Amino acid sequence: MGLCMTGTNKKPLQVLLRSDQLDALRALAERSDKSIAALVREGVDRILAEIPPEEDPLQKIVGLFDGEEDLSENHDEYLAKMSEQEHQDGE
């Protein structure tokens, strides 16, 4: 999966940790000269990288728009149309 967050892509998240977890993270952050937040992001990336491709929710959209040559440029438009159609079909 290989997610990489940089710069302004970061969003705040409040997480409650046990005191032993926080103590260990603080010690690791000090030893590795990294922030606790950076270590948490690395841990999340490791977990996400372990998700088998067939279980990745993004894989559900693969192949939905066969034949669309401009999909990479207009994907939002195609997804909106599909969502609108699903909504109409559900009424």
PyRosetta script that sets phi, psi and omega in degrees:
from pyrosetta import init, pose_from_sequence

init()
pose = pose_from_sequence("MGLCMTGTNKKPLQVLLRSDQLDALRALAERSDKSIAALVREGVDRILAEIPPEEDPLQKIVGLFDGEEDLSENHDEYLAKMSEQEHQDGE")
pose.set_psi(1, -48.4)
pose.set_omega(1, 170.9)
pose.set_phi(2, 59.2)
pose.set_psi(2, 53.5)
pose.set_omega(2, 178.1)
pose.set_phi(3, -74.2)
pose.set_psi(3, 141.7)
pose.set_omega(3, 177.8)
pose.set_phi(4, -139.3)
pose.set_psi(4, 115.5)
pose.set_omega(4, 179.8)
pose.set_phi(5, -102.5)
pose.set_psi(5, 129.8)
pose.set_omega(5, 177.6)
pose.set_phi(6, -136.2)
pose.set_psi(6, 155.2)
pose.set_omega(6, 172.2)
pose.set_phi(7, 52.8)
pose.set_psi(7, -127.4)
pose.set_omega(7, -172.0)
pose.set_phi(8, -78.4)
pose.set_psi(8, 0.4)
pose.set_omega(8, 178.0)
pose.set_phi(9, -74.8)
pose.set_psi(9, -9.5)
pose.set_omega(9, -177.0)
pose.set_phi(10, -76.6)
pose.set_psi(10, 140.1)
pose.set_omega(10, 177.9)
pose.set_phi(11, -123.9)
pose.set_psi(11, 144.7)
pose.set_omega(11, -179.7)
pose.set_phi(12, -70.3)
pose.set_psi(12, 147.3)
pose.set_omega(12, 178.5)
pose.set_phi(13, -148.8)
pose.set_psi(13, 128.9)
pose.set_omega(13, 176.8)
pose.set_phi(14, -94.7)
pose.set_psi(14, 126.7)
pose.set_omega(14, -179.2)
pose.set_phi(15, -128.7)
pose.set_psi(15, 133.3)
pose.set_omega(15, 177.4)
pose.set_phi(16, -96.4)
pose.set_psi(16, 120.8)
pose.set_omega(16, 179.6)
pose.set_phi(17, -112.4)
pose.set_psi(17, 153.8)
pose.set_omega(17, 171.4)
pose.set_phi(18, -68.5)
pose.set_psi(18, 156.6)
pose.set_omega(18, -178.0)
pose.set_phi(19, -62.1)
pose.set_psi(19, -36.0)
pose.set_omega(19, 179.2)
pose.set_phi(20, -67.0)
pose.set_psi(20, -35.4)
pose.set_omega(20, 177.8)
pose.set_phi(21, -66.2)
pose.set_psi(21, -45.3)
pose.set_omega(21, -179.2)
pose.set_phi(22, -65.3)
pose.set_psi(22, -40.8)
pose.set_omega(22, 177.8)
pose.set_phi(23, -60.8)
pose.set_psi(23, -44.1)
pose.set_omega(23, 179.8)
pose.set_phi(24, -65.3)
pose.set_psi(24, -40.6)
pose.set_omega(24, 178.5)
pose.set_phi(25, -64.7)
pose.set_psi(25, -41.5)
pose.set_omega(25, 178.4)
pose.set_phi(26, -60.6)
pose.set_psi(26, -44.7)
pose.set_omega(26, -179.7)
pose.set_phi(27, -64.4)
pose.set_psi(27, -43.7)
pose.set_omega(27, 179.2)
pose.set_phi(28, -65.3)
pose.set_psi(28, -40.2)
pose.set_omega(28, 179.1)
pose.set_phi(29, -61.5)
pose.set_psi(29, -41.5)
pose.set_omega(29, 179.6)
pose.set_phi(30, -66.5)
pose.set_psi(30, -44.1)
pose.set_omega(30, -179.8)
pose.set_phi(31, -66.6)
pose.set_psi(31, -36.5)
pose.set_omega(31, -174.6)
pose.set_phi(32, -94.4)
pose.set_psi(32, -2.0)
pose.set_omega(32, -178.6)
pose.set_phi(33, 57.3)
pose.set_psi(33, 40.1)
pose.set_omega(33, 176.3)
pose.set_phi(34, -124.9)
pose.set_psi(34, 160.1)
pose.set_omega(34, 175.8)
pose.set_phi(35, -80.3)
pose.set_psi(35, 159.9)
pose.set_omega(35, 175.3)
pose.set_phi(36, -60.8)
pose.set_psi(36, -41.4)
pose.set_omega(36, 179.6)
pose.set_phi(37, -59.5)
pose.set_psi(37, -41.2)
pose.set_omega(37, 179.4)
pose.set_phi(38, -64.0)
pose.set_psi(38, -40.4)
pose.set_omega(38, 178.4)
pose.set_phi(39, -65.1)
pose.set_psi(39, -40.8)
pose.set_omega(39, 178.3)
pose.set_phi(40, -63.5)
pose.set_psi(40, -43.5)
pose.set_omega(40, 178.1)
pose.set_phi(41, -61.1)
pose.set_psi(41, -41.0)
pose.set_omega(41, 177.6)
pose.set_phi(42, -61.5)
pose.set_psi(42, -41.6)
pose.set_omega(42, 178.9)
pose.set_phi(43, -63.9)
pose.set_psi(43, -41.9)
pose.set_omega(43, 177.8)
pose.set_phi(44, -63.4)
pose.set_psi(44, -43.6)
pose.set_omega(44, 177.9)
pose.set_phi(45, -59.3)
pose.set_psi(45, -39.5)
pose.set_omega(45, 179.3)
pose.set_phi(46, -64.3)
pose.set_psi(46, -43.6)
pose.set_omega(46, 179.3)
pose.set_phi(47, -63.1)
pose.set_psi(47, -45.9)
pose.set_omega(47, -178.8)
pose.set_phi(48, -65.4)
pose.set_psi(48, -32.4)
pose.set_omega(48, 179.6)
pose.set_phi(49, -68.2)
pose.set_psi(49, -21.2)
pose.set_omega(49, -179.3)
pose.set_phi(50, -83.1)
pose.set_psi(50, -8.8)
pose.set_omega(50, -179.3)
pose.set_phi(51, -71.0)
pose.set_psi(51, 122.7)
pose.set_omega(51, 177.9)
pose.set_phi(52, -61.2)
pose.set_psi(52, 143.1)
pose.set_omega(52, -177.1)
pose.set_phi(53, -52.9)
pose.set_psi(53, -36.1)
pose.set_omega(53, -178.3)
pose.set_phi(54, -69.6)
pose.set_psi(54, -16.9)
pose.set_omega(54, 178.2)
pose.set_phi(55, -98.4)
pose.set_psi(55, -2.9)
pose.set_omega(55, 179.9)
pose.set_phi(56, -72.0)
pose.set_psi(56, 121.2)
pose.set_omega(56, -178.2)
pose.set_phi(57, -58.9)
pose.set_psi(57, -26.2)
pose.set_omega(57, 179.1)
pose.set_phi(58, -69.6)
pose.set_psi(58, -20.8)
pose.set_omega(58, 179.5)
pose.set_phi(59, -66.7)
pose.set_psi(59, -19.7)
pose.set_omega(59, -179.6)
pose.set_phi(60, -64.2)
pose.set_psi(60, -23.5)
pose.set_omega(60, -178.4)
pose.set_phi(61, -91.6)
pose.set_psi(61, -9.8)
pose.set_omega(61, -179.9)
pose.set_phi(62, -64.3)
pose.set_psi(62, 127.1)
pose.set_omega(62, 177.1)
pose.set_phi(63, 85.3)
pose.set_psi(63, 0.9)
pose.set_omega(63, -179.5)
pose.set_phi(64, -68.4)
pose.set_psi(64, -24.3)
pose.set_omega(64, -173.9)
pose.set_phi(65, -122.7)
pose.set_psi(65, 47.2)
pose.set_omega(65, 178.6)
pose.set_phi(66, -55.2)
pose.set_psi(66, 136.3)
pose.set_omega(66, 176.2)
pose.set_phi(67, 92.6)
pose.set_psi(67, -9.6)
pose.set_omega(67, 179.0)
pose.set_phi(68, -85.1)
pose.set_psi(68, 111.7)
pose.set_omega(68, -175.6)
pose.set_phi(69, -78.2)
pose.set_psi(69, -21.9)
pose.set_omega(69, -177.9)
pose.set_phi(70, -105.2)
pose.set_psi(70, 24.2)
pose.set_omega(70, -175.5)
pose.set_phi(71, -57.9)
pose.set_psi(71, -41.5)
pose.set_omega(71, -177.5)
pose.set_phi(72, -65.2)
pose.set_psi(72, -25.8)
pose.set_omega(72, -179.8)
pose.set_phi(73, -91.2)
pose.set_psi(73, -31.0)
pose.set_omega(73, -172.1)
pose.set_phi(74, -122.3)
pose.set_psi(74, 28.6)
pose.set_omega(74, -175.9)
pose.set_phi(75, -59.5)
pose.set_psi(75, -37.6)
pose.set_omega(75, 179.7)
pose.set_phi(76, -61.3)
pose.set_psi(76, -41.3)
pose.set_omega(76, 179.2)
pose.set_phi(77, -62.4)
pose.set_psi(77, -44.7)
pose.set_omega(77, -179.6)
pose.set_phi(78, -66.0)
pose.set_psi(78, -40.8)
pose.set_omega(78, 178.4)
pose.set_phi(79, -65.3)
pose.set_psi(79, -39.3)
pose.set_omega(79, 178.4)
pose.set_phi(80, -63.7)
pose.set_psi(80, -43.2)
pose.set_omega(80, 178.5)
pose.set_phi(81, -61.9)
pose.set_psi(81, -42.9)
pose.set_omega(81, -179.6)
pose.set_phi(82, -64.2)
pose.set_psi(82, -42.7)
pose.set_omega(82, 179.5)
pose.set_phi(83, -64.0)
pose.set_psi(83, -42.1)
pose.set_omega(83, 177.9)
pose.set_phi(84, -62.1)
pose.set_psi(84, -42.1)
pose.set_omega(84, 179.8)
pose.set_phi(85, -64.9)
pose.set_psi(85, -42.6)
pose.set_omega(85, 178.4)
pose.set_phi(86, -62.1)
pose.set_psi(86, -39.5)
pose.set_omega(86, 179.2)
pose.set_phi(87, -63.9)
pose.set_psi(87, -43.0)
pose.set_omega(87, 179.0)
pose.set_phi(88, -66.4)
pose.set_psi(88, -39.1)
pose.set_omega(88, 179.8)
pose.set_phi(89, -66.8)
pose.set_psi(89, -29.0)
pose.set_omega(89, -177.4)
pose.set_phi(90, -81.1)
pose.set_psi(90, -10.4)
pose.set_omega(90, -178.0)
pose.set_phi(91, -83.3)
pose.dump_pdb("model.pdb")
